[in-house]
Amino acid sequence: MSKSNALKQQRDRFLAFAFASADLFLEVTPSGTISFTLGAAKGLTGIEDAALSGKNWLELFAPAEQAKLEHLQNETIPGKRRGPLIVHMDENINTRKGIVTAIKMPNAENLYVTLSLSNELMERLATLEEQGFDDSLYNQGQFPKEEGFDDGAYNKNPPPKDETFNDNAYNQSPLPKEEAFDDSLYNQHKYGPEDGFDDSIYNKGEFLDEAEAVFEFARTENKDAEITCFDFGRTQTIPEKDMAAIMDEVAALMRAHAIDGKAAAQIKDGSFTLIHDSGITADQIAEKINSMVKAKIPDSEGLEIKSQTIKADIASTSGEEAARALSYAVDTFEQGGAEKLEVKSLKDGLKNLATSNKEKIKKLKNMIDRAEFDLRFMPVIDLETKEADHYEIVSHFGDEDTKGWIMLAEDTKLIAKLDLAMCERALNHIHFKEGGTPRKFSINISRHALNDRKFADMLLDQLEKRKDLAGRLSIEITDSAHIRNAEKMKQFIQRIRDKGFSVGLDDFDIRPASLELLKALNINYVKLPEKYARRILKSPDTAVLLRNLTKTCAKSRVAVIAKYVENKNQAAVLKEIGIAYGEGHAFSKISTKPAYIS
C-alpha cells in the first residue's frame, strides 16, 4: 500500500471514530468481517482485539437484532451517519444493551461502527432517533420482520439430526480445512475493483430478484422511488467501435444514480432499467450520459435516448406486490421498448396485470386441468466426481413463457393446483419410466402453494402412494427467502421427511434471517440464487460468504448447490470453497430426457 493510501485509510478510520463517543470502534468489510478494531474490545465483548478481527460483526449481537443490523450495513449511504441505535448484545457477550452508530466514508465500501454499552443519556438519544428522527430505518415497528418466527423455540430445542441422511457425494467431498484452504484459484482470476467490491450492473433476473428489498429500503428511508426504463441508440456521429466502451460508462452511471447505489440493470443491448429517487429526473440522467459521451467524442451529437418513468407507489403497495408489478413492466419494456411502455405507476401495473390476464388465467386453468405441459430435466452435478447426482424436473409450457405462467399461477392462487399436477406427472415418470434406473430427481414446490390449506395433505397423499420412490425424490421449496412462518414450514417439512423424502430450500439467500431458518428447519440441502455463482469470480467477499456458509451447513449435514454455474472457472472456485454440487450451462442445458455425459 502506498504512503498516501495508508494515510487516507488512517484518516478515514479516525474521522469515523471521532463522529460519536464510543467504547469500541470496528471497521467492517462488505462481507461482514471485522477487519480493524480500536478501543475496549476486551472490556466490552470479552474478546481480545486480535481474536475479534476476522469475526463476523453480527455475532456480537442477539439473533433477533442481526437482520436489522445487516440491513443497516447494506443500505447505509456513504457520508450519512446511522444511529445511535439501541441493540441487544449476544447474551454470551454482554447482558447490557448496546448503542451502535455507523457510517460509510465516500468512495469506500467498508462500514465504520462505534459501539458502547447503553447509559441513560445515550438510550434516550437513541429512542428519540428511532421515534422522531428521519432515520426511520430504526423504527422497529416498521423494520421488515419474519412474521411468526420464534427465535427462542428452536434454539432451545434444535431440530434432531437425521441419522439416516446419506449423501455419499457430499460426504466424500469434505469441506476444506482452514489451514489447507487454497486461495490460488481466486488469484488466477481478475476480480475487478481492488477492494473486491462487485461493481458490475445487474442482469434482468438479478434486478427483479433484488427489487423487493430495494423497495423496502426506500420505504424505510422515506424515499420516493421511481423506475425509469431507458433505450440508448447509436447516432451516426458515434463510431460503432466506441459503443461498447460507452455502454460500459452508461452502466456505471446507471448504477451511480440507483436509489441504493446498486438497483440498475441492463435488460438487453442498449436497454437499461433503474430504480432511483424522484429527486432526479430521467432528463437529468440523460443529460449527464450525453455529457459523458460528448466528453469522450467531442464532435458527437450524443446518444439517441428514449425513456419512460414509472412511479413506484411503495406507500400503497407491499414490497412483494411492487416487485411483481415491476416484473410485468420490465417484461413489457423488454418486448416493446420504452415507447411502448404505457404503465405510469406500479399500482396501475398491478391493475393492468389483473385485467389483461383474464384470458390467460382461463387458459392456465385449462392447461393445468388437462396437464398440458411437459417435463424437462436439468442435471445437478457432483463437483467432485463430475457425474450427475440427480435431475431437477421442471415444467415446460411448449413455446409459451414458462416462467410467466408460473408467476401467473402464484398471483392467481392457481399455484397449488399446478404444483400438485406437476408432482403427479413427475412421480408417474419416475415410477413408470425410470423404475429400472438408479437415477434420483427433485421437483419444485412453491412457497405460495402452502397458502392453500388442502395443499399439504394432498401432496403428502401423493407421496404416500409412491413411497417406493423415497430416497430417489427430493422436494425443493422455492422462494425460501420469503418464508414467514418457520414453525408451520418446519411441520410441513418434517411430514415429508417422515415419509423418507429429502427436502431442500431453493433461492437460499445468505443473510442472518436465512441462517436462523437453517437452524430451525430439518432440511437436506440448500440451493443458492443466481447472483452468487455470477459474482464468484469478481468478488472475494462473495467467496468468503460462501465459504462461511459451507462451514455452517457442513456442521448440520446440509449440502449446498450452486445454481446458474455458467463456466468451468466458476465451477472450480465453487468446488474449492467447499460447495458440493452445481447446476447450469457449464455442465448441460435443460433437456427432454434425464441424460448427462460428463
LUMPAMAR-348966 format. One record per residue (C-alpha): residue number from 1; residue in one letter; x negated, y, z negated. Coordinates in steps of 0.1 Angstrom, whole numbers, always signed. Example, Ala and Ser with C-alpha at 12.3 -4.5 7.8 and 13.67 -1.06 7.14 Angstrom:
{1, 'A', {-123, -45, -78}}
{2, 'S', {-137, -11, -71}}
This chain:
{1, 'M', {+0, +0, +0}}
{2, 'S', {-14, +34, +9}}
{3, 'K', {-21, +60, -18}}
{4, 'S', {+7, +83, -6}}
{5, 'N', {+32, +54, -6}}
{6, 'A', {+21, +44, -41}}
{7, 'L', {+26, +79, -53}}
{8, 'K', {+60, +81, -37}}
{9, 'Q', {+71, +49, -53}}
{10, 'Q', {+58, +60, -87}}
{11, 'R', {+76, +94, -82}}
{12, 'D', {+109, +76, -73}}
{13, 'R', {+107, +54, -104}}
{14, 'F', {+101, +81, -128}}
{15, 'L', {+126, +105, -113}}
{16, 'A', {+151, +78, -116}}
{17, 'F', {+141, +71, -152}}
{18, 'A', {+145, +108, -160}}
{19, 'F', {+181, +111, -149}}
{20, 'A', {+195, +96, -181}}
{21, 'S', {+185, +89, -216}}
{22, 'A', {+179, +52, -219}}
{23, 'D', {+161, +24, -238}}
{24, 'L', {+152, +4, -207}}
{25, 'F', {+146, +11, -171}}
{26, 'L', {+149, -15, -144}}
{27, 'E', {+142, -15, -107}}
{28, 'V', {+164, -40, -89}}
{29, 'T', {+159, -53, -53}}
{30, 'P', {+189, -58, -29}}
{31, 'S', {+189, -95, -38}}
{32, 'G', {+194, -86, -75}}
{33, 'T', {+159, -94, -87}}
{34, 'I', {+143, -72, -113}}
{35, 'S', {+110, -60, -97}}
{36, 'F', {+99, -35, -123}}
{37, 'T', {+107, -28, -160}}
{38, 'L', {+98, +1, -183}}
{39, 'G', {+109, +6, -219}}
{40, 'A', {+121, -15, -248}}
{41, 'A', {+127, -47, -229}}
{42, 'K', {+119, -70, -259}}
{43, 'G', {+140, -50, -284}}
{44, 'L', {+170, -47, -261}}
{45, 'T', {+171, -81, -244}}
{46, 'G', {+148, -103, -265}}
{47, 'I', {+128, -109, -233}}
{48, 'E', {+92, -97, -227}}
{49, 'D', {+86, -73, -197}}
{50, 'A', {+67, -99, -177}}
{51, 'A', {+94, -126, -182}}
{52, 'L', {+122, -101, -174}}
{53, 'S', {+106, -93, -140}}
{54, 'G', {+119, -118, -114}}
{55, 'K', {+152, -125, -132}}
{56, 'N', {+185, -115, -117}}
{57, 'W', {+196, -84, -135}}
{58, 'L', {+232, -96, -136}}
{59, 'E', {+222, -123, -160}}
{60, 'L', {+217, -97, -187}}
{61, 'F', {+255, -91, -188}}
{62, 'A', {+286, -111, -197}}
{63, 'P', {+300, -131, -168}}
{64, 'A', {+332, -110, -168}}
{65, 'E', {+311, -79, -161}}
{66, 'Q', {+290, -93, -132}}
{67, 'A', {+313, -88, -103}}
{68, 'K', {+318, -51, -113}}
{69, 'L', {+280, -46, -116}}
{70, 'E', {+273, -64, -83}}
{71, 'H', {+299, -41, -66}}
{72, 'L', {+281, -11, -82}}
{73, 'Q', {+248, -23, -68}}
{74, 'N', {+261, -30, -33}}
{75, 'E', {+281, +2, -29}}
{76, 'T', {+261, +29, -46}}
{77, 'I', {+254, +58, -22}}
{78, 'P', {+218, +70, -21}}
{79, 'G', {+214, +102, -41}}
{80, 'K', {+246, +98, -61}}
{81, 'R', {+244, +87, -97}}
{82, 'R', {+267, +60, -111}}
{83, 'G', {+278, +58, -147}}
{84, 'P', {+275, +59, -176}}
{85, 'L', {+294, +26, -176}}
{86, 'I', {+303, +6, -207}}
{87, 'V', {+295, -31, -203}}
{88, 'H', {+294, -62, -225}}
{89, 'M', {+259, -78, -227}}
{90, 'D', {+255, -115, -224}}
{91, 'E', {+262, -129, -259}}
{92, 'N', {+229, -147, -260}}
{93, 'I', {+210, -114, -253}}
{94, 'N', {+228, -89, -275}}
{95, 'T', {+262, -87, -291}}
{96, 'R', {+265, -50, -288}}
{97, 'K', {+279, -32, -258}}
{98, 'G', {+255, -17, -233}}
{99, 'I', {+256, +16, -214}}
{100, 'V', {+245, +13, -177}}
{101, 'T', {+236, +42, -154}}
{102, 'A', {+223, +37, -119}}
{103, 'I', {+211, +55, -88}}
{104, 'K', {+196, +47, -54}}
{105, 'M', {+170, +71, -40}}
{106, 'P', {+173, +84, -4}}
{107, 'N', {+156, +61, +21}}
{108, 'A', {+152, +33, -4}}
{109, 'E', {+172, +1, -9}}
{110, 'N', {+162, -7, -45}}
{111, 'L', {+186, +3, -73}}
{112, 'Y', {+172, +21, -103}}
{113, 'V', {+191, +12, -135}}
{114, 'T', {+189, +26, -170}}
{115, 'L', {+202, +5, -199}}
{116, 'S', {+209, +15, -235}}
{117, 'L', {+228, -1, -263}}
{118, 'S', {+260, +18, -270}}
{119, 'N', {+264, +45, -295}}
{120, 'E', {+294, +67, -303}}
{121, 'L', {+284, +97, -281}}
{122, 'M', {+274, +76, -251}}
{123, 'E', {+305, +54, -254}}
{124, 'R', {+328, +85, -254}}
{125, 'L', {+310, +99, -224}}
{126, 'A', {+313, +66, -205}}
{127, 'T', {+350, +63, -215}}
{128, 'L', {+356, +99, -201}}
{129, 'E', {+337, +89, -169}}
{130, 'E', {+359, +59, -165}}
{131, 'Q', {+392, +76, -172}}
{132, 'G', {+389, +110, -158}}
{133, 'F', {+359, +115, -136}}
{134, 'D', {+358, +110, -98}}
{135, 'D', {+339, +77, -101}}
{136, 'S', {+370, +55, -101}}
{137, 'L', {+348, +25, -93}}
{138, 'Y', {+345, +21, -130}}
{139, 'N', {+382, +22, -138}}
{140, 'Q', {+385, -14, -150}}
{141, 'G', {+422, -14, -142}}
{142, 'Q', {+416, -7, -105}}
{143, 'F', {+385, -28, -100}}
{144, 'P', {+392, -60, -79}}
{145, 'K', {+398, -90, -101}}
{146, 'E', {+400, -127, -96}}
{147, 'E', {+436, -130, -109}}
{148, 'G', {+443, -159, -132}}
{149, 'F', {+406, -166, -137}}
{150, 'D', {+398, -177, -172}}
{151, 'D', {+361, -171, -179}}
{152, 'G', {+362, -189, -212}}
{153, 'A', {+381, -221, -205}}
{154, 'Y', {+357, -237, -181}}
{155, 'N', {+325, -225, -199}}
{156, 'K', {+337, -244, -230}}
{157, 'N', {+349, -274, -210}}
{158, 'P', {+328, -277, -179}}
{159, 'P', {+342, -300, -152}}
{160, 'P', {+330, -336, -155}}
{161, 'K', {+302, -346, -133}}
{162, 'D', {+313, -370, -106}}
{163, 'E', {+291, -401, -113}}
{164, 'T', {+303, -418, -82}}
{165, 'F', {+293, -390, -58}}
{166, 'N', {+267, -404, -35}}
{167, 'D', {+254, -381, -8}}
{168, 'N', {+223, -400, +3}}
{169, 'A', {+210, -375, +28}}
{170, 'Y', {+213, -347, +2}}
{171, 'N', {+196, -368, -25}}
{172, 'Q', {+168, -378, -1}}
{173, 'S', {+161, -342, +6}}
{174, 'P', {+153, -328, -28}}
{175, 'L', {+152, -291, -35}}
{176, 'P', {+116, -278, -30}}
{177, 'K', {+98, -272, -64}}
{178, 'E', {+90, -236, -72}}
{179, 'E', {+53, -242, -72}}
{180, 'A', {+54, -262, -39}}
{181, 'F', {+76, -238, -20}}
{182, 'D', {+61, -229, +13}}
{183, 'D', {+67, -193, +24}}
{184, 'S', {+47, -197, +56}}
{185, 'L', {+78, -204, +78}}
{186, 'Y', {+91, -169, +69}}
{187, 'N', {+58, -153, +77}}
{188, 'Q', {+59, -167, +112}}
{189, 'H', {+90, -146, +120}}
{190, 'K', {+95, -109, +122}}
{191, 'Y', {+119, -95, +96}}
{192, 'G', {+123, -60, +110}}
{193, 'P', {+120, -34, +83}}
{194, 'E', {+90, -38, +59}}
{195, 'D', {+112, -38, +28}}
{196, 'G', {+131, -68, +40}}
{197, 'F', {+164, -50, +44}}
{198, 'D', {+185, -62, +73}}
{199, 'D', {+195, -31, +93}}
{200, 'S', {+210, -49, +123}}
{201, 'I', {+245, -40, +132}}
{202, 'Y', {+274, -64, +125}}
{203, 'N', {+289, -85, +153}}
{204, 'K', {+327, -87, +156}}
{205, 'G', {+330, -117, +133}}
{206, 'E', {+308, -103, +105}}
{207, 'F', {+326, -69, +108}}
{208, 'L', {+360, -85, +103}}
{209, 'D', {+347, -107, +75}}
{210, 'E', {+334, -77, +56}}
{211, 'A', {+364, -54, +63}}
{212, 'E', {+384, -62, +32}}
{213, 'A', {+355, -55, +9}}
{214, 'V', {+349, -22, +28}}
{215, 'F', {+385, -11, +24}}
{216, 'E', {+384, -20, -14}}
{217, 'F', {+352, +0, -17}}
{218, 'A', {+369, +31, +0}}
{219, 'R', {+399, +27, -23}}
{220, 'T', {+377, +26, -55}}
{221, 'E', {+357, +56, -43}}
{222, 'N', {+389, +75, -34}}
{223, 'K', {+377, +79, +2}}
{224, 'D', {+400, +85, +31}}
{225, 'A', {+388, +59, +56}}
{226, 'E', {+393, +59, +93}}
{227, 'I', {+384, +34, +120}}
{228, 'T', {+371, +46, +154}}
{229, 'C', {+365, +25, +184}}
{230, 'F', {+340, +38, +210}}
{231, 'D', {+333, +29, +246}}
{232, 'F', {+300, +41, +259}}
{233, 'G', {+293, +42, +296}}
{234, 'R', {+261, +50, +315}}
{235, 'T', {+262, +81, +337}}
{236, 'Q', {+241, +84, +368}}
{237, 'T', {+217, +107, +350}}
{238, 'I', {+206, +79, +327}}
{239, 'P', {+182, +53, +343}}
{240, 'E', {+195, +18, +338}}
{241, 'K', {+162, +7, +324}}
{242, 'D', {+167, +31, +294}}
{243, 'M', {+202, +19, +285}}
{244, 'A', {+190, -10, +262}}
{245, 'A', {+169, +14, +241}}
{246, 'I', {+197, +40, +240}}
{247, 'M', {+222, +13, +228}}
{248, 'D', {+199, +4, +200}}
{249, 'E', {+199, +40, +189}}
{250, 'V', {+236, +42, +192}}
{251, 'A', {+239, +11, +170}}
{252, 'A', {+217, +28, +144}}
{253, 'L', {+237, +60, +145}}
{254, 'M', {+269, +40, +141}}
{255, 'R', {+257, +22, +110}}
{256, 'A', {+244, +55, +96}}
{257, 'H', {+279, +70, +98}}
{258, 'A', {+296, +40, +83}}
{259, 'I', {+316, +47, +51}}
{260, 'D', {+294, +23, +31}}
{261, 'G', {+262, +25, +53}}
{262, 'K', {+270, -9, +70}}
{263, 'A', {+305, -11, +83}}
{264, 'A', {+299, -8, +120}}
{265, 'A', {+299, -35, +147}}
{266, 'Q', {+291, -40, +184}}
{267, 'I', {+322, -57, +197}}
{268, 'K', {+307, -62, +232}}
{269, 'D', {+282, -44, +255}}
{270, 'G', {+288, -7, +252}}
{271, 'S', {+317, -10, +228}}
{272, 'F', {+314, -3, +190}}
{273, 'T', {+338, -1, +161}}
{274, 'L', {+331, +20, +130}}
{275, 'I', {+348, +24, +96}}
{276, 'H', {+339, +60, +85}}
{277, 'D', {+350, +87, +61}}
{278, 'S', {+377, +110, +76}}
{279, 'G', {+354, +139, +68}}
{280, 'I', {+335, +132, +100}}
{281, 'T', {+354, +130, +134}}
{282, 'A', {+349, +109, +164}}
{283, 'D', {+340, +140, +184}}
{284, 'Q', {+312, +149, +159}}
{285, 'I', {+298, +114, +161}}
{286, 'A', {+299, +115, +199}}
{287, 'E', {+282, +149, +199}}
{288, 'K', {+253, +135, +177}}
{289, 'I', {+249, +105, +200}}
{290, 'N', {+247, +126, +232}}
{291, 'S', {+223, +149, +215}}
{292, 'M', {+201, +119, +208}}
{293, 'V', {+204, +108, +245}}
{294, 'K', {+195, +143, +258}}
{295, 'A', {+165, +144, +235}}
{296, 'K', {+152, +112, +250}}
{297, 'I', {+162, +121, +286}}
{298, 'P', {+162, +159, +289}}
{299, 'D', {+178, +161, +323}}
{300, 'S', {+206, +137, +313}}
{301, 'E', {+243, +146, +310}}
{302, 'G', {+246, +121, +282}}
{303, 'L', {+268, +90, +279}}
{304, 'E', {+304, +89, +290}}
{305, 'I', {+322, +84, +257}}
{306, 'K', {+358, +73, +251}}
{307, 'S', {+372, +68, +216}}
{308, 'Q', {+403, +61, +196}}
{309, 'T', {+406, +68, +159}}
{310, 'I', {+429, +48, +136}}
{311, 'K', {+439, +58, +101}}
{312, 'A', {+432, +31, +75}}
{313, 'D', {+462, +38, +52}}
{314, 'I', {+445, +20, +24}}
{315, 'A', {+467, +38, -1}}
{316, 'S', {+498, +20, +12}}
{317, 'T', {+483, -14, +23}}
{318, 'S', {+463, -40, +4}}
{319, 'G', {+427, -47, +15}}
{320, 'E', {+438, -81, +29}}
{321, 'E', {+467, -65, +49}}
{322, 'A', {+444, -38, +62}}
{323, 'A', {+418, -64, +73}}
{324, 'R', {+445, -83, +92}}
{325, 'A', {+457, -52, +110}}
{326, 'L', {+421, -43, +118}}
{327, 'S', {+416, -77, +134}}
{328, 'Y', {+446, -71, +156}}
{329, 'A', {+433, -36, +165}}
{330, 'V', {+398, -48, +173}}
{331, 'D', {+412, -76, +195}}
{332, 'T', {+433, -51, +214}}
{333, 'F', {+402, -28, +218}}
{334, 'E', {+380, -57, +230}}
{335, 'Q', {+405, -67, +256}}
{336, 'G', {+416, -33, +269}}
{337, 'G', {+391, -7, +257}}
{338, 'A', {+396, +25, +237}}
{339, 'E', {+420, +40, +262}}
{340, 'K', {+445, +10, +258}}
{341, 'L', {+444, +12, +220}}
{342, 'E', {+477, +28, +211}}
{343, 'V', {+476, +20, +174}}
{344, 'K', {+473, +52, +153}}
{345, 'S', {+472, +36, +119}}
{346, 'L', {+467, +2, +103}}
{347, 'K', {+502, +4, +89}}
{348, 'D', {+515, +8, +124}}
{349, 'G', {+493, -21, +134}}
{350, 'L', {+510, -43, +109}}
{351, 'K', {+544, -34, +123}}
{352, 'N', {+532, -40, +158}}
{353, 'L', {+518, -73, +148}}
{354, 'A', {+551, -84, +134}}
{355, 'T', {+573, -71, +163}}
{356, 'S', {+550, -82, +191}}
{357, 'N', {+546, -117, +178}}
{358, 'K', {+583, -128, +177}}
{359, 'E', {+580, -148, +208}}
{360, 'K', {+545, -161, +198}}
{361, 'I', {+559, -172, +164}}
{362, 'K', {+587, -192, +181}}
{363, 'K', {+561, -207, +204}}
{364, 'L', {+538, -216, +175}}
{365, 'K', {+567, -233, +157}}
{366, 'N', {+574, -254, +187}}
{367, 'M', {+537, -263, +192}}
{368, 'I', {+534, -274, +155}}
{369, 'D', {+567, -294, +156}}
{370, 'R', {+555, -312, +188}}
{371, 'A', {+519, -315, +177}}
{372, 'E', {+509, -297, +210}}
{373, 'F', {+473, -292, +200}}
{374, 'D', {+442, -313, +205}}
{375, 'L', {+414, -323, +182}}
{376, 'R', {+378, -310, +187}}
{377, 'F', {+347, -322, +169}}
{378, 'M', {+317, -303, +156}}
{379, 'P', {+288, -323, +141}}
{380, 'V', {+273, -314, +108}}
{381, 'I', {+236, -323, +109}}
{382, 'D', {+213, -336, +82}}
{383, 'L', {+184, -312, +85}}
{384, 'E', {+160, -338, +71}}
{385, 'T', {+169, -368, +94}}
{386, 'K', {+182, -347, +123}}
{387, 'E', {+212, -371, +125}}
{388, 'A', {+249, -362, +123}}
{389, 'D', {+261, -366, +87}}
{390, 'H', {+298, -361, +96}}
{391, 'Y', {+320, -343, +121}}
{392, 'E', {+343, -314, +113}}
{393, 'I', {+376, -318, +130}}
{394, 'V', {+393, -286, +142}}
{395, 'S', {+425, -279, +161}}
{396, 'H', {+424, -267, +197}}
{397, 'F', {+454, -250, +215}}
{398, 'G', {+444, -256, +251}}
{399, 'D', {+434, -224, +269}}
{400, 'E', {+450, -203, +241}}
{401, 'D', {+432, -183, +214}}
{402, 'T', {+429, -210, +187}}
{403, 'K', {+417, -186, +160}}
{404, 'G', {+445, -162, +168}}
{405, 'W', {+471, -190, +164}}
{406, 'I', {+457, -199, +130}}
{407, 'M', {+457, -163, +118}}
{408, 'L', {+493, -160, +131}}
{409, 'A', {+502, -192, +111}}
{410, 'E', {+487, -177, +80}}
{411, 'D', {+505, -144, +84}}
{412, 'T', {+539, -160, +91}}
{413, 'K', {+537, -188, +64}}
{414, 'L', {+535, -215, +90}}
{415, 'I', {+500, -225, +79}}
{416, 'A', {+513, -252, +56}}
{417, 'K', {+531, -269, +85}}
{418, 'L', {+501, -265, +108}}
{419, 'D', {+477, -279, +82}}
{420, 'L', {+499, -309, +75}}
{421, 'A', {+503, -316, +112}}
{422, 'M', {+466, -313, +117}}
{423, 'C', {+458, -336, +87}}
{424, 'E', {+482, -363, +101}}
{425, 'R', {+466, -361, +135}}
{426, 'A', {+431, -363, +120}}
{427, 'L', {+440, -392, +97}}
{428, 'N', {+455, -412, +126}}
{429, 'H', {+425, -405, +148}}
{430, 'I', {+401, -418, +122}}
{431, 'H', {+422, -448, +113}}
{432, 'F', {+430, -460, +149}}
{433, 'K', {+402, -447, +170}}
{434, 'E', {+373, -447, +145}}
{435, 'G', {+382, -477, +124}}
{436, 'G', {+353, -497, +137}}
{437, 'T', {+327, -470, +132}}
{438, 'P', {+308, -456, +102}}
{439, 'R', {+314, -420, +111}}
{440, 'K', {+326, -395, +85}}
{441, 'F', {+347, -365, +91}}
{442, 'S', {+361, -333, +75}}
{443, 'I', {+392, -313, +80}}
{444, 'N', {+402, -277, +70}}
{445, 'I', {+429, -267, +46}}
{446, 'S', {+438, -230, +44}}
{447, 'R', {+439, -214, +10}}
{448, 'H', {+471, -198, +22}}
{449, 'A', {+488, -232, +26}}
{450, 'L', {+487, -236, -12}}
{451, 'N', {+513, -208, -15}}
{452, 'D', {+538, -234, -2}}
{453, 'R', {+549, -253, -34}}
{454, 'K', {+556, -285, -15}}
{455, 'F', {+523, -285, +5}}
{456, 'A', {+500, -301, -21}}
{457, 'D', {+524, -330, -28}}
{458, 'M', {+529, -336, +10}}
{459, 'L', {+492, -335, +17}}
{460, 'L', {+485, -359, -12}}
{461, 'D', {+512, -383, +1}}
{462, 'Q', {+494, -383, +35}}
{463, 'L', {+461, -391, +18}}
{464, 'E', {+477, -418, -3}}
{465, 'K', {+489, -436, +28}}
{466, 'R', {+453, -436, +42}}
{467, 'K', {+434, -445, +10}}
{468, 'D', {+413, -468, +32}}
{469, 'L', {+397, -436, +45}}
{470, 'A', {+384, -424, +11}}
{471, 'G', {+347, -420, +14}}
{472, 'R', {+350, -411, +51}}
{473, 'L', {+370, -379, +50}}
{474, 'S', {+364, -346, +32}}
{475, 'I', {+388, -318, +27}}
{476, 'E', {+375, -282, +32}}
{477, 'I', {+393, -253, +16}}
{478, 'T', {+389, -223, +38}}
{479, 'D', {+387, -186, +28}}
{480, 'S', {+373, -197, -6}}
{481, 'A', {+361, -161, -13}}
{482, 'H', {+397, -151, -19}}
{483, 'I', {+407, -179, -44}}
{484, 'R', {+426, -161, -71}}
{485, 'N', {+438, -188, -94}}
{486, 'A', {+409, -210, -104}}
{487, 'E', {+429, -233, -127}}
{488, 'K', {+456, -241, -100}}
{489, 'M', {+428, -247, -75}}
{490, 'K', {+409, -269, -99}}
{491, 'Q', {+440, -291, -105}}
{492, 'F', {+446, -294, -67}}
{493, 'I', {+410, -304, -60}}
{494, 'Q', {+410, -329, -88}}
{495, 'R', {+441, -346, -75}}
{496, 'I', {+423, -350, -41}}
{497, 'R', {+392, -363, -57}}
{498, 'D', {+411, -388, -78}}
{499, 'K', {+421, -405, -46}}
{500, 'G', {+385, -408, -35}}
{501, 'F', {+382, -380, -10}}
{502, 'S', {+354, -354, -11}}
{503, 'V', {+362, -316, -14}}
{504, 'G', {+342, -286, -1}}
{505, 'L', {+347, -249, -2}}
{506, 'D', {+343, -231, +32}}
{507, 'D', {+333, -195, +36}}
{508, 'F', {+315, -196, +3}}
{509, 'D', {+300, -161, -3}}
{510, 'I', {+272, -156, -27}}
{511, 'R', {+285, -133, -55}}
{512, 'P', {+290, -137, -92}}
{513, 'A', {+327, -145, -89}}
{514, 'S', {+319, -173, -64}}
{515, 'L', {+292, -187, -86}}
{516, 'E', {+316, -188, -116}}
{517, 'L', {+341, -205, -93}}
{518, 'L', {+314, -231, -85}}
{519, 'K', {+311, -239, -122}}
{520, 'A', {+349, -241, -126}}
{521, 'L', {+357, -264, -97}}
{522, 'N', {+345, -300, -93}}
{523, 'I', {+335, -300, -57}}
{524, 'N', {+311, -319, -35}}
{525, 'Y', {+297, -291, -12}}
{526, 'V', {+299, -255, -2}}
{527, 'K', {+298, -241, +34}}
{528, 'L', {+282, -207, +39}}
{529, 'P', {+296, -179, +61}}
{530, 'E', {+280, -170, +94}}
{531, 'K', {+261, -140, +81}}
{532, 'Y', {+236, -160, +61}}
{533, 'A', {+222, -181, +90}}
{534, 'R', {+222, -149, +112}}
{535, 'R', {+201, -129, +86}}
{536, 'I', {+177, -157, +75}}
{537, 'L', {+150, -147, +100}}
{538, 'K', {+155, -110, +94}}
{539, 'S', {+157, -106, +57}}
{540, 'P', {+136, -122, +30}}
{541, 'D', {+162, -111, +5}}
{542, 'T', {+187, -134, +22}}
{543, 'A', {+161, -162, +19}}
{544, 'V', {+158, -155, -19}}
{545, 'L', {+196, -155, -23}}
{546, 'L', {+200, -189, -5}}
{547, 'R', {+171, -204, -23}}
{548, 'N', {+186, -195, -57}}
{549, 'L', {+219, -208, -46}}
{550, 'T', {+204, -242, -36}}
{551, 'K', {+189, -244, -71}}
{552, 'T', {+222, -237, -87}}
{553, 'C', {+241, -262, -65}}
{554, 'A', {+214, -289, -70}}
{555, 'K', {+220, -288, -108}}
{556, 'S', {+257, -296, -102}}
{557, 'R', {+250, -321, -74}}
{558, 'V', {+267, -298, -49}}
{559, 'A', {+254, -299, -13}}
{560, 'V', {+251, -267, +8}}
{561, 'I', {+260, -265, +45}}
{562, 'A', {+249, -235, +67}}
{563, 'K', {+274, -227, +95}}
{564, 'Y', {+266, -209, +128}}
{565, 'V', {+230, -221, +130}}
{566, 'E', {+221, -209, +164}}
{567, 'N', {+184, -219, +169}}
{568, 'K', {+157, -242, +157}}
{569, 'N', {+138, -215, +138}}
{570, 'Q', {+169, -208, +117}}
{571, 'A', {+173, -245, +110}}
{572, 'A', {+136, -248, +100}}
{573, 'V', {+138, -220, +75}}
{574, 'L', {+171, -232, +61}}
{575, 'K', {+156, -266, +55}}
{576, 'E', {+125, -252, +39}}
{577, 'I', {+148, -232, +15}}
{578, 'G', {+165, -264, +4}}
{579, 'I', {+197, -264, +24}}
{580, 'A', {+205, -299, +33}}
{581, 'Y', {+229, -295, +63}}
{582, 'G', {+235, -273, +93}}
{583, 'E', {+263, -268, +118}}
{584, 'G', {+261, -247, +150}}
{585, 'H', {+249, -244, +186}}
{586, 'A', {+213, -252, +176}}
{587, 'F', {+225, -288, +174}}
{588, 'S', {+256, -291, +195}}
{589, 'K', {+286, -272, +208}}
{590, 'I', {+322, -283, +199}}
{591, 'S', {+333, -313, +219}}
{592, 'T', {+363, -335, +227}}
{593, 'K', {+346, -366, +211}}
{594, 'P', {+326, -372, +179}}
{595, 'A', {+293, -379, +197}}
{596, 'Y', {+259, -365, +188}}
{597, 'I', {+224, -374, +200}}
{598, 'S', {+195, -359, +181}}
